[in-house]
Structure formats: C-alpha cells, structure tokens
Amino acid sequence: MSAGDTATAADFTPVAGLRASDLADGQLLQGRHANGTALCIGRHQGALFAVKDSCPHAEFPLSEGSLYPDGELECCWHGARFACRTGKVLRGPAETDLVRFDVEERDGTIWVRRAR
C-alpha cells in the first residue's frame, strides 16, 4: 500500500478457492470474495489483478474469456474487451467499466478489497 493509502490490511479479505501459485502469466481463473461475489482473477506480466467475474454487457463470466498479451481482457460471449488493470471498456458491446478489486499476495494467498 502506498503512504497516502488510508486502508489497512484489515480491509482486504482472502480469496476462497484460489492460490497465487494456481495462476500462470496470461491465465484467468475464478475465485470467490468472502461475501460470495465471484471474481475473475488473472496474472498479466507477473502482476495479479481482480475484477468482478461478470461482463457488464450480459453477465457472462469473464474468467471463461481470454487475456491477451497487451492486457486486454475479452468476454468470450459477445467480444467486449476491457483493460485488465483499470477495468475500462475498450470495445463494446459493453458500455460500463468493470468492478475492480485491489489485490495483494501474502504467503501465497490472494487478498482483495474493492477498489476505491
């Protein structure tokens, strides 16, 4: 966390059903937030990222999509594309950005909190 970040480690919760070692670079997998929300967890250029595992266009699981070398995350249902780190829509039919989560890796466990 950065010095200007007022969040504490207590703001993060572990992702159920997934370990950091389960993810190879370029891979997407589904995990679960402690509140039950499905998460699409991926690794791009060595860094983990997490978004809600639901395309805002038609609610298809993004974890079943593709992560491209340029960092674009594609929903395999209708082809919407998003920037994996920012969640910004890059190509429709989606019009709404993804719900993002901040990610930390601690002793092989993936921890997340809703991005601010």
WOPE-V762085 format. One record per run of one state. SS is the DSSP state (H for helix, E for strand, - for the rest). FROM is the first residue (numbers start at 1). TO is the last residue. Records with the same first field share a line. If there is no record, write none. Layout:
BEGIN
SS->FROM-TO  FROM-TO
END
This chain:
BEGIN
-->1-8  12-12  23-27  33-37  45-46  53-61  65-65  68-71  75-80  84-88  92-99  107-108  115-116
H->9-11  20-22  62-64
E->13-19  28-32  38-44  47-52  66-67  72-74  81-83  89-91  100-106  109-114
END
